[in-house]
Amino acid sequence: MANIKSQKKRNLTNAKRAERNKAVKSELKTRVKSASNSIGTDAQDADVQLAVKRLDKAAAKGVIHPNQAARRKSRLMKKVNAS
């Protein structure tokens, strides 16, 4: 455990950020999975659009790397275009 006051504060903020990032990453997985499963159904466009939006938002906030967001969107769109 840290003895320095600023480091104690830093540990608290790091824990908050980690929890927030964990929630965002979990939502990303859910959105991408639901978009993949909805390919070929009526809800396909809405699910894919929402997944892409969430990926872009996560990349903008620094939760995931922009290249990772681009890669995931590319893979999702390949699946959509293949159907």
N, C-alpha and C positions, 0 to 999 in steps of 0.2 A: 504494500500500500504506500502511496506517495505521501511524503511529509510536507511538500510545498503546496501552498494554498492554490496557486494558479493551476497546478497539475491536477489537484483534486477537482477543480471546476472543469478542467479539460476532460477528465475521465467521465464526468457526468454528461457533458455535451456529446462526447463520443458515443456514449451509451444511447442517448436519445437519437442521434443520427443513425446508428446501426439498426435500431428498432424501426425507424421510419423507412430506411432503405430496404430492410427485410420485408416490410409490408408491400412496398412498391414492387420489388422483384417477384414476390408471390403473386401479386395481381397481374404482372406481366405474363407469367407462366399461364395463369388461368385464362387471360384474354386470348393469348396466342393459341392455346389448346382449344378453346371454344370456337375460335375462328377456323381452325383446321378442321374441326368436327362438323362445322356448319357448311363446309364447301359442298355445293350442289343443292342446297336447300334455299328456301325463300329468304332466310335471315343472313345469308352469306355476306352481302354487301355491307350491312350494318356492323356485323361482327368483325369483319376484316378492317373496316374503316376505324372502328374503335380500338382494335389492337394496334394499328399503325399509329394512331394518335397517342396512345399510352406509351408506345416505344419512343416516339419523338419527344414526349414530355420527360420521360425518364432520362433520356440522353441530354436534354437541355438542362436538367437539374443536376446532372453529374452523377446520377445513380448508376448508370451504365455508360460505357464508352460509346461515343458516336458511331464508331465503326461497327461495334457489336449491334447497335440498333439497326444500322444499314444492312448488316448481314442477316439479321432475323427477319427484317421486312422483305428482303430479297427472297429468302427461302419461302416465306409465306406466300408471296406473290407468284413464285414458281408453281407452288401447289395449286393456287387459284387458277392460274392460266392453263395448267395441265388438265383441269377438269372440263 
